[in-house]
């Protein structure tokens, strides 16, 4: 039986296969957009602490509706005021209820760099991320071949975007590093089963080479989680559900940061 990840990726690959737009035209459009904000460097805290990537997320396949009526611009401003270092915005409509408009609205409302959180399966997806204003693109190792990982990462670099390469296993980490990753997200939620392994981040942290900026994803619910991930050496945490379901997302973010 196909997993949720398999179904999502299959849907995105079907859309990509039906896309008849010219890649040359998309590249021209992507290169005409104003230069991205620095994403990777924004995650390296000046005080040596841990940064937070705060997420704009309406729903998830595992939990259903989280914050379907959120105002992306208002949420982005509140995250910035509460000390977020960057934003992550879901743009997948079918499975997560997001849209490119959410990304554009959030980015226009603040000065933070923004990650397009979506399932990148083609060069056109990378170009679309830049055209809609993203400063970074997500590449999920479990969804891509080694050739695709390398090509999409190089294209993102060519368009001056960061590429957050997401892994869930030691083998996937090896593949990410072989593709040249210098920004790696460790997702503690298995996208095939949606189970969270809280020990995964610590295990993979020990395998990270010097110079790689690291992000821990999923299962971050309280300040102790953040403190523990900082102790493991992570530069940043990506937090979505904990924030968007809180009565006051900004207060929840300040609490995670120990403020």
C-alpha positions in Angstrom: 0.0 0.0 0.0 1.3 3.4 -0.9 2.3 5.7 2.0 1.2 9.3 2.3 4.6 10.4 1.1 4.3 8.2 -2.0 0.8 9.6 -2.8 1.9 13.2 -2.4 5.0 12.7 -4.5 3.1 10.8 -7.2 0.6 13.7 -7.4 3.4 16.3 -7.7 5.2 14.2 -10.3 2.0 13.9 -12.3 1.6 17.7 -12.2 5.2 18.1 -13.3 4.8 15.7 -16.2 1.8 17.6 -17.4 3.6 21.0 -17.2 4.3 22.2 -20.7 5.9 25.5 -19.8 9.4 26.2 -21.2 12.2 25.8 -18.7 14.2 28.5 -20.5 11.3 30.9 -20.0 11.0 30.0 -16.3 14.7 30.5 -15.8 14.5 33.9 -17.4 11.6 34.8 -15.0 13.4 33.4 -12.0 16.6 35.4 -12.7 14.6 38.6 -13.2 13.2 38.4 -9.6 15.1 40.6 -7.0 17.9 38.8 -5.3 16.8 36.5 -2.4 17.3 37.3 1.2 20.1 35.2 2.9 18.5 32.2 4.4 21.3 29.9 5.4 23.3 32.6 7.2 20.2 33.8 9.0 20.1 30.5 10.9 23.5 31.0 12.5 22.7 33.0 15.7 25.2 35.7 16.5 25.1 34.7 20.2 25.8 31.1 19.4 22.3 30.0 20.4 19.7 28.2 18.4 17.5 29.9 15.8 13.8 29.2 15.0 12.3 28.8 11.6 8.6 29.5 12.2 6.1 27.9 9.9 2.9 29.1 8.2 0.9 25.9 8.0 -2.9 25.4 7.6 -3.2 21.7 7.8 -1.4 18.4 7.5 -2.3 14.9 6.1 -1.8 13.3 9.5 -3.5 15.9 11.8 -6.0 17.5 9.4 -7.0 21.1 9.9 -4.5 23.0 12.1 -5.2 26.7 11.3 -7.2 26.8 8.1 -8.2 30.5 8.5 -4.8 31.9 9.4 -3.7 35.2 7.9 -0.3 34.6 6.5 0.8 38.2 6.6 -0.3 38.8 10.1 1.3 35.5 11.3 4.6 36.4 9.6 4.7 39.8 11.3 4.0 38.2 14.7 6.7 35.6 14.2 9.2 38.3 13.2 8.3 40.3 16.3 8.7 37.3 18.5 12.2 36.6 17.3 12.0 34.1 14.5 15.1 34.0 12.3 13.3 32.7 9.2 9.9 31.5 7.9 8.7 28.3 6.4 5.6 28.5 4.3 3.6 25.5 2.9 2.6 26.1 -0.7 1.1 22.6 -1.4 -2.7 23.1 -1.8 -4.1 19.5 -2.1 -2.5 18.0 1.0 -1.6 21.0 3.2 -4.0 23.7 2.2 -1.2 26.2 1.3 -0.6 28.4 -1.7 2.0 30.6 -3.4 -0.1 33.5 -2.2 0.6 32.5 1.4 4.3 32.7 0.7 4.1 36.0 -1.1 1.9 37.5 1.6 4.1 36.3 4.4 7.3 37.5 2.8 5.9 40.9 1.9 4.8 41.4 5.5 8.3 41.1 7.1 12.0 41.2 6.5 12.7 37.5 7.2 14.0 35.0 4.6 11.4 32.4 3.6 11.6 28.7 2.8 9.1 27.4 0.2 8.0 24.2 2.0 6.7 21.9 -0.7 7.5 18.7 -2.6 10.1 19.7 -5.2 10.2 17.2 -8.1 11.4 19.2 -11.1 13.5 22.1 -12.3 10.3 24.0 -12.9 9.5 23.6 -9.1 12.8 25.2 -8.2 12.2 28.1 -10.7 8.7 28.6 -9.4 10.0 28.9 -5.8 12.2 31.8 -6.9 9.5 33.4 -9.0 7.0 33.4 -6.1 9.7 35.0 -3.9 11.2 32.1 -1.9 14.7 32.5 -0.6 15.1 28.8 0.0 13.7 25.6 -1.5 13.1 22.2 0.2 14.6 19.0 -1.3 13.4 15.8 0.4 15.9 13.1 -0.1 13.3 10.3 0.3 11.4 11.8 -2.7 14.3 12.2 -5.1 16.9 10.3 -7.0 20.6 11.1 -6.4 20.7 12.8 -9.9 17.7 15.0 -9.0 19.1 16.0 -5.7 22.3 17.1 -7.3 20.6 18.9 -10.2 18.0 20.7 -8.1 20.6 21.8 -5.5 22.8 23.2 -8.2 19.9 25.0 -9.8 18.9 26.6 -6.5 22.4 27.7 -6.0 22.5 29.2 -9.5 19.4 31.1 -8.7 21.0 32.3 -5.4 18.6 30.4 -3.2 19.5 28.1 -0.3 18.6 24.4 -0.6 17.4 22.8 2.7 18.0 19.1 2.1 15.8 17.0 4.3 16.8 13.6 5.6 15.3 11.0 7.9 17.9 8.2 8.0 21.7 7.9 8.1 21.6 6.6 4.5 19.7 9.7 3.4 22.2 11.9 5.2 25.0 10.2 3.3 23.1 10.9 0.0 22.5 14.5 1.0 26.2 15.1 1.7 27.2 13.3 -1.5 25.0 15.8 -3.4 26.9 18.7 -1.8 24.4 19.7 0.9 25.6 22.5 3.2 22.2 23.0 4.8 20.5 19.9 6.2 17.2 19.4 7.9 16.7 16.3 10.1 13.0 15.5 10.1 12.2 13.4 13.2 8.8 12.6 11.6 9.0 9.7 9.2 7.0 11.0 6.2 5.9 7.5 5.3 4.5 6.5 8.7 4.2 10.0 10.3 5.7 8.5 13.5 8.2 10.8 15.4 11.6 9.5 16.6 12.8 12.0 19.1 16.3 10.4 19.3 16.9 10.6 15.6 18.2 14.2 15.6 20.9 13.4 18.3 22.0 10.3 16.4 22.4 12.0 13.1 24.0 15.1 14.7 27.1 13.0 15.4 27.5 12.3 11.7 27.3 15.9 10.5 30.6 17.2 9.1 32.0 20.6 10.1 30.5 23.5 8.1 27.1 22.1 7.6 24.2 24.2 9.0 21.7 21.9 10.6 18.0 22.2 11.3 15.9 19.9 13.5 12.3 19.4 12.3 9.2 18.0 13.9 8.3 17.1 17.5 9.4 20.5 18.9 6.8 21.3 21.5 8.5 23.0 24.5 11.6 24.9 25.6 13.2 21.7 26.8 13.0 20.3 23.3 14.8 23.3 21.9 17.4 23.2 24.6 18.1 19.6 24.0 18.5 20.1 20.2 20.8 23.0 20.8 23.0 20.8 23.1 23.1 18.3 20.2 24.6 21.0 18.0 21.7 22.1 15.9 21.8 25.6 14.5 18.0 25.9 14.2 14.7 24.2 14.8 11.7 24.3 12.4 8.4 24.6 14.3 5.0 24.5 12.7 2.1 22.7 14.5 3.1 23.9 18.0 2.9 27.5 16.9 -0.1 27.6 14.5 -2.3 25.7 17.0 -1.4 27.9 19.9 -3.9 30.6 21.1 -1.1 33.2 20.7 1.6 32.0 18.2 3.9 34.8 19.1 3.8 34.1 22.8 4.4 30.4 22.0 7.4 31.3 19.9 8.8 33.5 22.7 8.3 30.7 25.2 10.2 28.2 22.9 13.0 30.7 22.7 13.1 31.1 26.5 12.0 34.7 26.3 
